[in-house]
Amino acid sequence: MRAPEGKYAWTATVGEKGQIVIPKQARELFEIKPGDTLLLLGDETRGIAIPRKGTFASLFEIAFQEQKGDAE
């Protein structure tokens, strides 16, 4: 079975310390570099998701943006 365009599936092994290795193809595709911080979202029913780098940056900017009069 061929995956739809733009869709991927990989496997990762969890080590004794709970660490996983992200497959090279995935690291290259999503530009994940050593030292990057990843956000993991979990749902007991649906599983774990690792959003694309920068996905939440604009949301954080909005959430922490000072409104006029806030800092006065």
PQR file of N, CA, C, O and H, with PARSE charges and radii, in Angstrom:
ATOM      1  N   MET A   1       0.841  -1.183   0.000 -0.4000 1.5000
ATOM      2  CA  MET A   1       0.000   0.000   0.000 -0.0000 2.0000
ATOM      3  C   MET A   1       0.881   1.239   0.000  0.5500 1.7000
ATOM      4  O   MET A   1       1.822   1.344   0.786 -0.5500 1.4000
ATOM      5  N   ARG A   2       0.576   2.151  -0.866 -0.4000 1.5000
ATOM      6  CA  ARG A   2       1.356   3.385  -0.974 -0.0000 2.0000
ATOM      7  C   ARG A   2       0.675   4.477  -0.159  0.5500 1.7000
ATOM      8  O   ARG A   2      -0.546   4.630  -0.199 -0.5500 1.4000
ATOM      9  H   ARG A   2      -0.189   2.066  -1.504  0.4000 1.0000
ATOM     10  N   ALA A   3       1.485   5.235   0.581 -0.4000 1.5000
ATOM     11  CA  ALA A   3       0.945   6.318   1.418 -0.0000 2.0000
ATOM     12  C   ALA A   3       0.521   7.494   0.536  0.5500 1.7000
ATOM     13  O   ALA A   3       1.142   7.756  -0.494 -0.5500 1.4000
ATOM     14  H   ALA A   3       2.477   5.111   0.613  0.4000 1.0000
ATOM     15  N   PRO A   4      -0.535   8.200   0.940 -0.5600 1.5000
ATOM     16  CA  PRO A   4      -0.936   9.400   0.205  0.2800 2.0000
ATOM     17  C   PRO A   4       0.199  10.430   0.199  0.5500 1.7000
ATOM     18  O   PRO A   4       1.012  10.463   1.123 -0.5500 1.4000
ATOM     19  N   GLU A   5       0.252  11.250  -0.818 -0.4000 1.5000
ATOM     20  CA  GLU A   5       1.305  12.261  -0.926 -0.0000 2.0000
ATOM     21  C   GLU A   5       1.317  13.152   0.309  0.5500 1.7000
ATOM     22  O   GLU A   5       0.276  13.629   0.760 -0.5500 1.4000
ATOM     23  H   GLU A   5      -0.408  11.224  -1.569  0.4000 1.0000
ATOM     24  N   GLY A   6       2.514  13.366   0.846 -0.4000 1.5000
ATOM     25  CA  GLY A   6       2.666  14.230   2.014 -0.0000 2.0000
ATOM     26  C   GLY A   6       2.388  13.541   3.337  0.5500 1.7000
ATOM     27  O   GLY A   6       2.476  14.178   4.386 -0.5500 1.4000
ATOM     28  H   GLY A   6       3.360  12.979   0.479  0.4000 1.0000
ATOM     29  N   LYS A   7       2.054  12.256   3.318 -0.4000 1.5000
ATOM     30  CA  LYS A   7       1.784  11.500   4.540 -0.0000 2.0000
ATOM     31  C   LYS A   7       2.904  10.493   4.758  0.5500 1.7000
ATOM     32  O   LYS A   7       3.373   9.871   3.806 -0.5500 1.4000
ATOM     33  H   LYS A   7       1.983  11.738   2.465  0.4000 1.0000
ATOM     34  N   TYR A   8       3.335  10.329   6.000 -0.4000 1.5000
ATOM     35  CA  TYR A   8       4.465   9.471   6.321 -0.0000 2.0000
ATOM     36  C   TYR A   8       4.170   8.656   7.564  0.5500 1.7000
ATOM     37  O   TYR A   8       3.314   9.020   8.370 -0.5500 1.4000
ATOM     38  H   TYR A   8       2.955  10.835   6.774  0.4000 1.0000
ATOM     39  N   ALA A   9       4.884   7.554   7.714 -0.4000 1.5000
ATOM     40  CA  ALA A   9       4.819   6.760   8.934 -0.0000 2.0000
ATOM     41  C   ALA A   9       6.219   6.218   9.207  0.5500 1.7000
ATOM     42  O   ALA A   9       6.884   5.706   8.306 -0.5500 1.4000
ATOM     43  H   ALA A   9       5.579   7.258   7.060  0.4000 1.0000
ATOM     44  N   TRP A  10       6.647   6.335  10.429 -0.4000 1.5000
ATOM     45  CA  TRP A  10       7.944   5.815  10.845 -0.0000 2.0000
ATOM     46  C   TRP A  10       7.764   5.061  12.147  0.5500 1.7000
ATOM     47  O   TRP A  10       6.728   5.171  12.802 -0.5500 1.4000
ATOM     48  H   TRP A  10       6.107   6.751  11.160  0.4000 1.0000
ATOM     49  N   THR A  11       8.763   4.306  12.514 -0.4000 1.5000
ATOM     50  CA  THR A  11       8.774   3.673  13.828 -0.0000 2.0000
ATOM     51  C   THR A  11       9.977   4.196  14.593  0.5500 1.7000
ATOM     52  O   THR A  11      10.970   4.616  13.999 -0.5500 1.4000
ATOM     53  H   THR A  11       9.605   4.217  11.982  0.4000 1.0000
ATOM     54  N   ALA A  12       9.881   4.169  15.910 -0.4000 1.5000
ATOM     55  CA  ALA A  12      10.990   4.577  16.771 -0.0000 2.0000
ATOM     56  C   ALA A  12      11.021   3.613  17.946  0.5500 1.7000
ATOM     57  O   ALA A  12       9.981   3.135  18.398 -0.5500 1.4000
ATOM     58  H   ALA A  12       9.075   3.828  16.393  0.4000 1.0000
ATOM     59  N   THR A  13      12.220   3.332  18.436 -0.4000 1.5000
ATOM     60  CA  THR A  13      12.383   2.452  19.581 -0.0000 2.0000
ATOM     61  C   THR A  13      12.641   3.294  20.814  0.5500 1.7000
ATOM     62  O   THR A  13      13.434   4.236  20.773 -0.5500 1.4000
ATOM     63  H   THR A  13      13.065   3.720  18.068  0.4000 1.0000
ATOM     64  N   VAL A  14      11.979   2.962  21.907 -0.4000 1.5000
ATOM     65  CA  VAL A  14      12.182   3.663  23.170 -0.0000 2.0000
ATOM     66  C   VAL A  14      13.294   2.950  23.928  0.5500 1.7000
ATOM     67  O   VAL A  14      13.227   1.742  24.154 -0.5500 1.4000
ATOM     68  H   VAL A  14      11.335   2.197  21.940  0.4000 1.0000
ATOM     69  N   GLY A  15      14.323   3.711  24.322 -0.4000 1.5000
ATOM     70  CA  GLY A  15      15.441   3.142  25.067 -0.0000 2.0000
ATOM     71  C   GLY A  15      15.128   3.014  26.553  0.5500 1.7000
ATOM     72  O   GLY A  15      14.050   3.395  27.008 -0.5500 1.4000
ATOM     73  H   GLY A  15      14.378   4.692  24.138  0.4000 1.0000
ATOM     74  N   GLU A  16      16.080   2.477  27.297 -0.4000 1.5000
ATOM     75  CA  GLU A  16      15.914   2.252  28.733 -0.0000 2.0000
ATOM     76  C   GLU A  16      15.625   3.531  29.507  0.5500 1.7000
ATOM     77  O   GLU A  16      14.942   3.493  30.530 -0.5500 1.4000
ATOM     78  H   GLU A  16      16.956   2.168  26.927  0.4000 1.0000
ATOM     79  N   LYS A  17      16.134   4.660  29.032 -0.4000 1.5000
ATOM     80  CA  LYS A  17      15.927   5.947  29.710 -0.0000 2.0000
ATOM     81  C   LYS A  17      14.685   6.673  29.191  0.5500 1.7000
ATOM     82  O   LYS A  17      14.458   7.831  29.540 -0.5500 1.4000
ATOM     83  H   LYS A  17      16.689   4.691  28.200  0.4000 1.0000
ATOM     84  N   GLY A  18      13.879   6.006  28.361 -0.4000 1.5000
ATOM     85  CA  GLY A  18      12.669   6.628  27.828 -0.0000 2.0000
ATOM     86  C   GLY A  18      12.921   7.524  26.633  0.5500 1.7000
ATOM     87  O   GLY A  18      12.028   8.260  26.215 -0.5500 1.4000
ATOM     88  H   GLY A  18      14.063   5.065  28.077  0.4000 1.0000
ATOM     89  N   GLN A  19      14.115   7.475  26.080 -0.4000 1.5000
ATOM     90  CA  GLN A  19      14.445   8.322  24.940 -0.0000 2.0000
ATOM     91  C   GLN A  19      14.074   7.622  23.634  0.5500 1.7000
ATOM     92  O   GLN A  19      14.157   6.399  23.526 -0.5500 1.4000
ATOM     93  H   GLN A  19      14.841   6.877  26.420  0.4000 1.0000
ATOM     94  N   ILE A  20      13.668   8.412  22.653 -0.4000 1.5000
ATOM     95  CA  ILE A  20      13.416   7.864  21.326 -0.0000 2.0000
ATOM     96  C   ILE A  20      14.344   8.537  20.330  0.5500 1.7000
ATOM     97  O   ILE A  20      14.784   9.668  20.531 -0.5500 1.4000
ATOM     98  H   ILE A  20      13.600   9.406  22.741  0.4000 1.0000
ATOM     99  N   VAL A  21      14.631   7.825  19.259 -0.4000 1.5000
ATOM    100  CA  VAL A  21      15.420   8.389  18.172 -0.0000 2.0000
ATOM    101  C   VAL A  21      14.459   8.663  17.027  0.5500 1.7000
ATOM    102  O   VAL A  21      13.764   7.763  16.556 -0.5500 1.4000
ATOM    103  H   VAL A  21      14.274   6.906  19.095  0.4000 1.0000
ATOM    104  N   ILE A  22      14.428   9.903  16.589 -0.4000 1.5000
ATOM    105  CA  ILE A  22      13.577  10.281  15.465 -0.0000 2.0000
ATOM    106  C   ILE A  22      14.306   9.863  14.188  0.5500 1.7000
ATOM    107  O   ILE A  22      15.467  10.222  13.995 -0.5500 1.4000
ATOM    108  H   ILE A  22      14.992  10.634  16.972  0.4000 1.0000
ATOM    109  N   PRO A  23      13.641   9.113  13.322 -0.5600 1.5000
ATOM    110  CA  PRO A  23      14.290   8.645  12.097  0.2800 2.0000
ATOM    111  C   PRO A  23      14.876   9.800  11.277  0.5500 1.7000
ATOM    112  O   PRO A  23      14.320  10.897  11.230 -0.5500 1.4000
ATOM    113  N   LYS A  24      16.013   9.521  10.636 -0.4000 1.5000
ATOM    114  CA  LYS A  24      16.737  10.539   9.879 -0.0000 2.0000
ATOM    115  C   LYS A  24      15.844  11.223   8.844  0.5500 1.7000
ATOM    116  O   LYS A  24      15.870  12.448   8.721 -0.5500 1.4000
ATOM    117  H   LYS A  24      16.465   8.630  10.675  0.4000 1.0000
ATOM    118  N   GLN A  25      15.068  10.457   8.110 -0.4000 1.5000
ATOM    119  CA  GLN A  25      14.197  11.052   7.085 -0.0000 2.0000
ATOM    120  C   GLN A  25      13.230  12.052   7.710  0.5500 1.7000
ATOM    121  O   GLN A  25      12.977  13.110   7.133 -0.5500 1.4000
ATOM    122  H   GLN A  25      15.048   9.462   8.210  0.4000 1.0000
ATOM    123  N   ALA A  26      12.687  11.730   8.879 -0.4000 1.5000
ATOM    124  CA  ALA A  26      11.762  12.636   9.567 -0.0000 2.0000
ATOM    125  C   ALA A  26      12.499  13.886  10.046  0.5500 1.7000
ATOM    126  O   ALA A  26      11.983  14.996   9.915 -0.5500 1.4000
ATOM    127  H   ALA A  26      12.893  10.871   9.347  0.4000 1.0000
ATOM    128  N   ARG A  27      13.703  13.715  10.601 -0.4000 1.5000
ATOM    129  CA  ARG A  27      14.481  14.878  11.062 -0.0000 2.0000
ATOM    130  C   ARG A  27      14.783  15.814   9.907  0.5500 1.7000
ATOM    131  O   ARG A  27      14.673  17.033  10.041 -0.5500 1.4000
ATOM    132  H   ARG A  27      14.122  12.813  10.707  0.4000 1.0000
ATOM    133  N   GLU A  28      15.162  15.245   8.774 -0.4000 1.5000
ATOM    134  CA  GLU A  28      15.472  16.078   7.607 -0.0000 2.0000
ATOM    135  C   GLU A  28      14.219  16.772   7.075  0.5500 1.7000
ATOM    136  O   GLU A  28      14.246  17.967   6.781 -0.5500 1.4000
ATOM    137  H   GLU A  28      15.251  14.255   8.665  0.4000 1.0000
ATOM    138  N   LEU A  29      13.136  16.033   6.954 -0.4000 1.5000
ATOM    139  CA  LEU A  29      11.894  16.588   6.415 -0.0000 2.0000
ATOM    140  C   LEU A  29      11.368  17.744   7.252  0.5500 1.7000
ATOM    141  O   LEU A  29      10.910  18.751   6.712 -0.5500 1.4000
ATOM    142  H   LEU A  29      13.114  15.062   7.192  0.4000 1.0000
ATOM    143  N   PHE A  30      11.436  17.597   8.575 -0.4000 1.5000
ATOM    144  CA  PHE A  30      10.897  18.617   9.476 -0.0000 2.0000
ATOM    145  C   PHE A  30      11.975  19.517  10.079  0.5500 1.7000
ATOM    146  O   PHE A  30      11.710  20.282  11.007 -0.5500 1.4000
ATOM    147  H   PHE A  30      11.808  16.779   9.014  0.4000 1.0000
ATOM    148  N   GLU A  31      13.192  19.419   9.542 -0.4000 1.5000
ATOM    149  CA  GLU A  31      14.320  20.271   9.949 -0.0000 2.0000
ATOM    150  C   GLU A  31      14.537  20.259  11.463  0.5500 1.7000
ATOM    151  O   GLU A  31      14.692  21.310  12.085 -0.5500 1.4000
ATOM    152  H   GLU A  31      13.407  18.797   8.788  0.4000 1.0000
ATOM    153  N   ILE A  32      14.546  19.064  12.043 -0.4000 1.5000
ATOM    154  CA  ILE A  32      14.799  18.899  13.478 -0.0000 2.0000
ATOM    155  C   ILE A  32      16.298  18.730  13.666  0.5500 1.7000
ATOM    156  O   ILE A  32      16.915  17.838  13.082 -0.5500 1.4000
ATOM    157  H   ILE A  32      14.421  18.211  11.537  0.4000 1.0000
ATOM    158  N   LYS A  33      16.867  19.584  14.476 -0.4000 1.5000
ATOM    159  CA  LYS A  33      18.316  19.605  14.697 -0.0000 2.0000
ATOM    160  C   LYS A  33      18.633  19.264  16.155  0.5500 1.7000
ATOM    161  O   LYS A  33      17.783  19.441  17.027 -0.5500 1.4000
ATOM    162  H   LYS A  33      16.366  20.309  14.950  0.4000 1.0000
ATOM    163  N   PRO A  34      19.858  18.772  16.428 -0.5600 1.5000
ATOM    164  CA  PRO A  34      20.245  18.524  17.820  0.2800 2.0000
ATOM    165  C   PRO A  34      20.073  19.797  18.652  0.5500 1.7000
ATOM    166  O   PRO A  34      20.443  20.887  18.215 -0.5500 1.4000
ATOM    167  N   GLY A  35      19.517  19.653  19.831 -0.4000 1.5000
ATOM    168  CA  GLY A  35      19.290  20.798  20.706 -0.0000 2.0000
ATOM    169  C   GLY A  35      17.911  21.425  20.552  0.5500 1.7000
ATOM    170  O   GLY A  35      17.503  22.222  21.397 -0.5500 1.4000
ATOM    171  H   GLY A  35      19.216  18.768  20.186  0.4000 1.0000
ATOM    172  N   ASP A  36      17.178  21.078  19.483 -0.4000 1.5000
ATOM    173  CA  ASP A  36      15.813  21.593  19.320 -0.0000 2.0000
ATOM    174  C   ASP A  36      14.932  21.071  20.449  0.5500 1.7000
ATOM    175  O   ASP A  36      15.140  19.966  20.949 -0.5500 1.4000
ATOM    176  H   ASP A  36      17.509  20.430  18.797  0.4000 1.0000
ATOM    177  N   THR A  37      13.968  21.857  20.838 -0.4000 1.5000
ATOM    178  CA  THR A  37      12.984  21.443  21.822 -0.0000 2.0000
ATOM    179  C   THR A  37      11.696  21.108  21.083  0.5500 1.7000
ATOM    180  O   THR A  37      11.219  21.892  20.262 -0.5500 1.4000
ATOM    181  H   THR A  37      13.800  22.756  20.432  0.4000 1.0000
ATOM    182  N   LEU A  38      11.141  19.948  21.377 -0.4000 1.5000
ATOM    183  CA  LEU A  38       9.903  19.516  20.733 -0.0000 2.0000
ATOM    184  C   LEU A  38       8.785  19.485  21.754  0.5500 1.7000
ATOM    185  O   LEU A  38       9.007  19.171  22.923 -0.5500 1.4000
ATOM    186  H   LEU A  38      11.528  19.311  22.044  0.4000 1.0000
ATOM    187  N   LEU A  39       7.594  19.810  21.313 -0.4000 1.5000
ATOM    188  CA  LEU A  39       6.409  19.765  22.157 -0.0000 2.0000
ATOM    189  C   LEU A  39       5.676  18.469  21.837  0.5500 1.7000
ATOM    190  O   LEU A  39       5.370  18.200  20.676 -0.5500 1.4000
ATOM    191  H   LEU A  39       7.414  20.065  20.363  0.4000 1.0000
ATOM    192  N   LEU A  40       5.394  17.667  22.856 -0.4000 1.5000
ATOM    193  CA  LEU A  40       4.628  16.442  22.676 -0.0000 2.0000
ATOM    194  C   LEU A  40       3.264  16.637  23.284  0.5500 1.7000
ATOM    195  O   LEU A  40       3.141  17.036  24.443 -0.5500 1.4000
ATOM    196  H   LEU A  40       5.643  17.886  23.800  0.4000 1.0000
ATOM    197  N   LEU A  41       2.231  16.357  22.502 -0.4000 1.5000
ATOM    198  CA  LEU A  41       0.857  16.455  22.981 -0.0000 2.0000
ATOM    199  C   LEU A  41       0.324  15.038  23.129  0.5500 1.7000
ATOM    200  O   LEU A  41       0.514  14.208  22.239 -0.5500 1.4000
ATOM    201  H   LEU A  41       2.330  16.033  21.561  0.4000 1.0000
ATOM    202  N   GLY A  42      -0.341  14.753  24.240 -0.4000 1.5000
ATOM    203  CA  GLY A  42      -0.828  13.404  24.466 -0.0000 2.0000
ATOM    204  C   GLY A  42      -2.313  13.361  24.752  0.5500 1.7000
ATOM    205  O   GLY A  42      -2.864  14.240  25.414 -0.5500 1.4000
ATOM    206  H   GLY A  42      -0.495  15.427  24.963  0.4000 1.0000
ATOM    207  N   ASP A  43      -2.946  12.330  24.244 -0.4000 1.5000
ATOM    208  CA  ASP A  43      -4.351  12.064  24.493 -0.0000 2.0000
ATOM    209  C   ASP A  43      -4.459  10.559  24.739  0.5500 1.7000
ATOM    210  O   ASP A  43      -4.024   9.760  23.910 -0.5500 1.4000
ATOM    211  H   ASP A  43      -2.498  11.615  23.706  0.4000 1.0000
ATOM    212  N   GLU A  44      -5.033  10.178  25.868 -0.4000 1.5000
ATOM    213  CA  GLU A  44      -5.079   8.761  26.217 -0.0000 2.0000
ATOM    214  C   GLU A  44      -5.788   7.917  25.165  0.5500 1.7000
ATOM    215  O   GLU A  44      -5.495   6.729  25.027 -0.5500 1.4000
ATOM    216  H   GLU A  44      -5.386  10.827  26.541  0.4000 1.0000
ATOM    217  N   THR A  45      -6.701   8.504  24.435 -0.4000 1.5000
ATOM    218  CA  THR A  45      -7.438   7.766  23.417 -0.0000 2.0000
ATOM    219  C   THR A  45      -6.754   7.819  22.052  0.5500 1.7000
ATOM    220  O   THR A  45      -6.655   6.807  21.360 -0.5500 1.4000
ATOM    221  H   THR A  45      -6.939   9.468  24.547  0.4000 1.0000
ATOM    222  N   ARG A  46      -6.287   9.000  21.675 -0.4000 1.5000
ATOM    223  CA  ARG A  46      -5.761   9.197  20.317 -0.0000 2.0000
ATOM    224  C   ARG A  46      -4.261   9.005  20.200  0.5500 1.7000
ATOM    225  O   ARG A  46      -3.769   8.782  19.093 -0.5500 1.4000
ATOM    226  H   ARG A  46      -6.368   9.823  22.238  0.4000 1.0000
ATOM    227  N   GLY A  47      -3.509   9.080  21.298 -0.4000 1.5000
ATOM    228  CA  GLY A  47      -2.071   8.859  21.251 -0.0000 2.0000
ATOM    229  C   GLY A  47      -1.267  10.133  21.414  0.5500 1.7000
ATOM    230  O   GLY A  47      -1.745  11.120  21.973 -0.5500 1.4000
ATOM    231  H   GLY A  47      -3.908   9.261  22.197  0.4000 1.0000
ATOM    232  N   ILE A  48      -0.037  10.099  20.918 -0.4000 1.5000
ATOM    233  CA  ILE A  48       0.905  11.212  21.062 -0.0000 2.0000
ATOM    234  C   ILE A  48       1.102  11.896  19.715  0.5500 1.7000
ATOM    235  O   ILE A  48       1.186  11.232  18.681 -0.5500 1.4000
ATOM    236  H   ILE A  48       0.352   9.297  20.465  0.4000 1.0000
ATOM    237  N   ALA A  49       1.174  13.215  19.729 -0.4000 1.5000
ATOM    238  CA  ALA A  49       1.445  13.995  18.518 -0.0000 2.0000
ATOM    239  C   ALA A  49       2.619  14.914  18.795  0.5500 1.7000
ATOM    240  O   ALA A  49       2.748  15.461  19.890 -0.5500 1.4000
ATOM    241  H   ALA A  49       1.106  13.754  20.569  0.4000 1.0000
ATOM    242  N   ILE A  50       3.462  15.078  17.806 -0.4000 1.5000
ATOM    243  CA  ILE A  50       4.578  16.028  17.887 -0.0000 2.0000
ATOM    244  C   ILE A  50       4.330  17.054  16.788  0.5500 1.7000
ATOM    245  O   ILE A  50       4.615  16.790  15.620 -0.5500 1.4000
ATOM    246  H   ILE A  50       3.357  14.634  16.917  0.4000 1.0000
ATOM    247  N   PRO A  51       3.801  18.226  17.150 -0.5600 1.5000
ATOM    248  CA  PRO A  51       3.492  19.239  16.133  0.2800 2.0000
ATOM    249  C   PRO A  51       4.745  19.740  15.421  0.5500 1.7000
ATOM    250  O   PRO A  51       5.842  19.721  15.978 -0.5500 1.4000
ATOM    251  N   ARG A  52       4.564  20.181  14.200 -0.4000 1.5000
ATOM    252  CA  ARG A  52       5.661  20.731  13.400 -0.0000 2.0000
ATOM    253  C   ARG A  52       6.306  21.907  14.130  0.5500 1.7000
ATOM    254  O   ARG A  52       5.620  22.699  14.777 -0.5500 1.4000
ATOM    255  H   ARG A  52       3.673  20.197  13.748  0.4000 1.0000
ATOM    256  N   LYS A  53       7.623  22.013  14.022 -0.4000 1.5000
ATOM    257  CA  LYS A  53       8.361  23.084  14.676 -0.0000 2.0000
ATOM    258  C   LYS A  53       7.785  24.440  14.293  0.5500 1.7000
ATOM    259  O   LYS A  53       7.570  24.719  13.113 -0.5500 1.4000
ATOM    260  H   LYS A  53       8.180  21.369  13.497  0.4000 1.0000
ATOM    261  N   GLY A  54       7.534  25.283  15.295 -0.4000 1.5000
ATOM    262  CA  GLY A  54       7.029  26.626  15.038 -0.0000 2.0000
ATOM    263  C   GLY A  54       5.512  26.715  14.972  0.5500 1.7000
ATOM    264  O   GLY A  54       4.963  27.810  14.854 -0.5500 1.4000
ATOM    265  H   GLY A  54       7.709  25.056  16.253  0.4000 1.0000
ATOM    266  N   THR A  55       4.827  25.574  15.048 -0.4000 1.5000
ATOM    267  CA  THR A  55       3.368  25.577  14.934 -0.0000 2.0000
ATOM    268  C   THR A  55       2.717  26.492  15.954  0.5500 1.7000
ATOM    269  O   THR A  55       1.744  27.179  15.642 -0.5500 1.4000
ATOM    270  H   THR A  55       5.273  24.684  15.144  0.4000 1.0000
ATOM    271  N   PHE A  56       3.238  26.506  17.161 -0.4000 1.5000
ATOM    272  CA  PHE A  56       2.603  27.266  18.224 -0.0000 2.0000
ATOM    273  C   PHE A  56       3.249  28.624  18.465  0.5500 1.7000
ATOM    274  O   PHE A  56       2.827  29.351  19.364 -0.5500 1.4000
ATOM    275  H   PHE A  56       4.028  25.948  17.415  0.4000 1.0000
ATOM    276  N   ALA A  57       4.247  28.975  17.694 -0.4000 1.5000
ATOM    277  CA  ALA A  57       4.950  30.239  17.916 -0.0000 2.0000
ATOM    278  C   ALA A  57       4.013  31.434  17.856  0.5500 1.7000
ATOM    279  O   ALA A  57       4.069  32.302  18.727 -0.5500 1.4000
ATOM    280  H   ALA A  57       4.590  28.384  16.964  0.4000 1.0000
ATOM    281  N   SER A  58       3.153  31.496  16.849 -0.4000 1.5000
ATOM    282  CA  SER A  58       2.254  32.648  16.729 -0.0000 2.0000
ATOM    283  C   SER A  58       1.236  32.665  17.861  0.5500 1.7000
ATOM    284  O   SER A  58       0.860  33.736  18.337 -0.5500 1.4000
ATOM    285  H   SER A  58       3.107  30.790  16.142  0.4000 1.0000
ATOM    286  N   LEU A  59       0.787  31.493  18.297 -0.4000 1.5000
ATOM    287  CA  LEU A  59      -0.146  31.417  19.421 -0.0000 2.0000
ATOM    288  C   LEU A  59       0.516  31.941  20.700  0.5500 1.7000
ATOM    289  O   LEU A  59      -0.098  32.700  21.449 -0.5500 1.4000
ATOM    290  H   LEU A  59       1.093  30.623  17.911  0.4000 1.0000
ATOM    291  N   PHE A  60       1.762  31.539  20.948 -0.4000 1.5000
ATOM    292  CA  PHE A  60       2.473  32.014  22.129 -0.0000 2.0000
ATOM    293  C   PHE A  60       2.686  33.525  22.077  0.5500 1.7000
ATOM    294  O   PHE A  60       2.562  34.214  23.090 -0.5500 1.4000
ATOM    295  H   PHE A  60       2.261  30.922  20.340  0.4000 1.0000
ATOM    296  N   GLU A  61       3.008  34.032  20.888 -0.4000 1.5000
ATOM    297  CA  GLU A  61       3.197  35.473  20.747 -0.0000 2.0000
ATOM    298  C   GLU A  61       1.930  36.227  21.114  0.5500 1.7000
ATOM    299  O   GLU A  61       1.979  37.243  21.808 -0.5500 1.4000
ATOM    300  H   GLU A  61       3.109  33.473  20.066  0.4000 1.0000
ATOM    301  N   ILE A  62       0.806  35.729  20.648 -0.4000 1.5000
ATOM    302  CA  ILE A  62      -0.474  36.374  20.958 -0.0000 2.0000
ATOM    303  C   ILE A  62      -0.781  36.269  22.447  0.5500 1.7000
ATOM    304  O   ILE A  62      -1.204  37.244  23.067 -0.5500 1.4000
ATOM    305  H   ILE A  62       0.766  34.904  20.084  0.4000 1.0000
ATOM    306  N   ALA A  63      -0.568  35.096  23.016 -0.4000 1.5000
ATOM    307  CA  ALA A  63      -0.898  34.856  24.428 -0.0000 2.0000
ATOM    308  C   ALA A  63      -0.052  35.711  25.371  0.5500 1.7000
ATOM    309  O   ALA A  63      -0.541  36.162  26.406 -0.5500 1.4000
ATOM    310  H   ALA A  63      -0.224  34.304  22.512  0.4000 1.0000
ATOM    311  N   PHE A  64       1.207  35.933  25.019 -0.4000 1.5000
ATOM    312  CA  PHE A  64       2.102  36.663  25.922 -0.0000 2.0000
ATOM    313  C   PHE A  64       2.362  38.103  25.510  0.5500 1.7000
ATOM    314  O   PHE A  64       3.167  38.800  26.128 -0.5500 1.4000
ATOM    315  H   PHE A  64       1.604  35.567  24.178  0.4000 1.0000
ATOM    316  N   GLN A  65       1.691  38.533  24.487 -0.4000 1.5000
ATOM    317  CA  GLN A  65       1.848  39.905  24.001 -0.0000 2.0000
ATOM    318  C   GLN A  65       1.251  40.874  25.018  0.5500 1.7000
ATOM    319  O   GLN A  65       0.154  40.663  25.535 -0.5500 1.4000
ATOM    320  H   GLN A  65       1.036  37.967  23.985  0.4000 1.0000
ATOM    321  N   GLU A  66       1.990  41.924  25.286 -0.4000 1.5000
ATOM    322  CA  GLU A  66       1.477  42.934  26.200 -0.0000 2.0000
ATOM    323  C   GLU A  66       0.470  43.817  25.469  0.5500 1.7000
ATOM    324  O   GLU A  66       0.734  44.317  24.376 -0.5500 1.4000
ATOM    325  H   GLU A  66       2.881  42.095  24.866  0.4000 1.0000
ATOM    326  N   GLN A  67      -0.658  43.992  26.081 -0.4000 1.5000
ATOM    327  CA  GLN A  67      -1.683  44.866  25.523 -0.0000 2.0000
ATOM    328  C   GLN A  67      -1.402  46.283  25.975  0.5500 1.7000
ATOM    329  O   GLN A  67      -0.771  46.480  27.014 -0.5500 1.4000
ATOM    330  H   GLN A  67      -0.873  43.586  26.969  0.4000 1.0000
ATOM    331  N   LYS A  68      -1.848  47.268  25.229 -0.4000 1.5000
ATOM    332  CA  LYS A  68      -1.671  48.663  25.646 -0.0000 2.0000
ATOM    333  C   LYS A  68      -2.272  48.851  27.025  0.5500 1.7000
ATOM    334  O   LYS A  68      -3.420  48.482  27.275 -0.5500 1.4000
ATOM    335  H   LYS A  68      -2.360  47.108  24.385  0.4000 1.0000
ATOM    336  N   GLY A  69      -1.496  49.420  27.901 -0.4000 1.5000
ATOM    337  CA  GLY A  69      -1.971  49.675  29.250 -0.0000 2.0000
ATOM    338  C   GLY A  69      -1.635  48.571  30.247  0.5500 1.7000
ATOM    339  O   GLY A  69      -1.735  48.790  31.454 -0.5500 1.4000
ATOM    340  H   GLY A  69      -0.564  49.720  27.698  0.4000 1.0000
ATOM    341  N   ASP A  70      -1.236  47.379  29.768 -0.4000 1.5000
ATOM    342  CA  ASP A  70      -0.898  46.274  30.670 -0.0000 2.0000
ATOM    343  C   ASP A  70       0.338  46.564  31.521  0.5500 1.7000
ATOM    344  O   ASP A  70       0.363  46.281  32.719 -0.5500 1.4000
ATOM    345  H   ASP A  70      -1.155  47.201  28.788  0.4000 1.0000
ATOM    346  N   ALA A  71       1.342  47.123  30.893 -0.4000 1.5000
ATOM    347  CA  ALA A  71       2.620  47.326  31.588 -0.0000 2.0000
ATOM    348  C   ALA A  71       2.713  48.686  32.273  0.5500 1.7000
ATOM    349  O   ALA A  71       3.754  49.033  32.833 -0.5500 1.4000
ATOM    350  H   ALA A  71       1.322  47.352  29.920  0.4000 1.0000
ATOM    351  N   GLU A  72       1.651  49.437  32.231 -0.4000 1.5000
ATOM    352  CA  GLU A  72       1.697  50.800  32.801 -0.0000 2.0000
ATOM    353  C   GLU A  72       1.397  50.795  34.268  0.5500 1.7000
ATOM    354  O   GLU A  72       1.393  51.852  34.901 -0.5500 1.4000
ATOM    355  H   GLU A  72       0.806  49.155  31.777  0.4000 1.0000
TER
END
